[in-house]
Amino acid sequence: MSRPEEGIDMAQDEVADRSASPERPRDALDRINAALRGLRYGTVTAVVQDGVVVQVERTEKFRLEKRDRSR
């Protein structure tokens, strides 16, 4: 069984490896651009750790038209 500290160290090494890649910033921008494409209402969030985008979240909202209550 691995110790929790080992998992933390491994995660930090992975972040360091990702930040060293010259393709990483372009990949992040491409993913943000893809998340924005076609979005009419909603949010796009970039999660950053140690100066590196590690996650892109898209929340889309759909507006429903008001219905006439007299029916």
C-alpha positions as CSV (number, residue, x, y, z in Angstrom):
1,M,0.0,0.0,0.0
2,S,1.4,3.4,-0.9
3,R,1.6,6.3,1.5
4,P,-0.4,9.4,0.9
5,E,2.8,11.5,0.7
6,E,4.0,9.4,-2.3
7,G,0.8,10.3,-4.2
8,I,1.3,13.9,-3.5
9,D,4.9,13.9,-4.7
10,M,3.9,12.0,-7.9
11,A,1.2,14.6,-8.6
12,Q,3.7,17.4,-8.2
13,D,6.1,15.7,-10.6
14,E,3.4,15.3,-13.2
15,V,2.6,19.0,-13.0
16,A,6.2,19.9,-13.4
17,D,6.4,17.6,-16.5
18,R,3.3,19.2,-18.0
19,S,4.6,22.7,-17.5
20,A,7.9,21.8,-19.3
21,S,6.1,20.8,-22.5
22,P,6.0,23.6,-25.1
23,E,2.7,22.2,-26.5
24,R,0.9,22.6,-23.1
25,P,-0.1,26.3,-23.4
26,R,-1.3,25.7,-27.0
27,D,-3.3,22.6,-25.9
28,A,-4.9,24.6,-23.1
29,L,-5.9,27.4,-25.5
30,D,-7.3,24.9,-28.0
31,R,-9.4,23.2,-25.3
32,I,-10.7,26.5,-24.0
33,N,-11.5,27.6,-27.6
34,A,-13.4,24.3,-28.2
35,A,-15.4,24.8,-24.9
36,L,-16.4,28.3,-26.1
37,R,-17.4,27.1,-29.5
38,G,-21.2,27.0,-29.9
39,L,-21.8,28.2,-26.3
40,R,-24.7,30.7,-26.2
41,Y,-25.3,30.9,-22.4
42,G,-23.0,29.5,-19.7
43,T,-19.5,29.5,-18.4
44,V,-16.1,28.2,-19.3
45,T,-13.7,27.9,-16.3
46,A,-10.0,27.2,-16.5
47,V,-8.5,25.6,-13.4
48,V,-4.9,26.5,-12.9
49,Q,-2.3,24.8,-10.6
50,D,1.2,26.1,-10.3
51,G,0.7,28.4,-13.3
52,V,-0.5,25.5,-15.6
53,V,-4.0,25.0,-16.9
54,V,-4.9,21.5,-15.6
55,Q,-8.7,21.4,-16.3
56,V,-11.3,23.2,-18.4
57,E,-14.9,23.1,-17.3
58,R,-17.9,24.0,-19.4
59,T,-21.4,24.7,-18.0
60,E,-24.1,25.3,-20.5
61,K,-27.5,26.8,-19.7
62,F,-30.5,26.5,-21.9
63,R,-33.1,29.2,-21.8
64,L,-36.7,28.1,-21.9
65,E,-39.3,30.4,-23.4
66,K,-42.0,31.6,-21.1
67,R,-45.3,29.9,-21.6
68,D,-48.7,31.6,-21.4
69,R,-50.3,30.7,-18.1
70,S,-53.8,31.2,-19.3
71,R,-53.9,27.8,-21.0
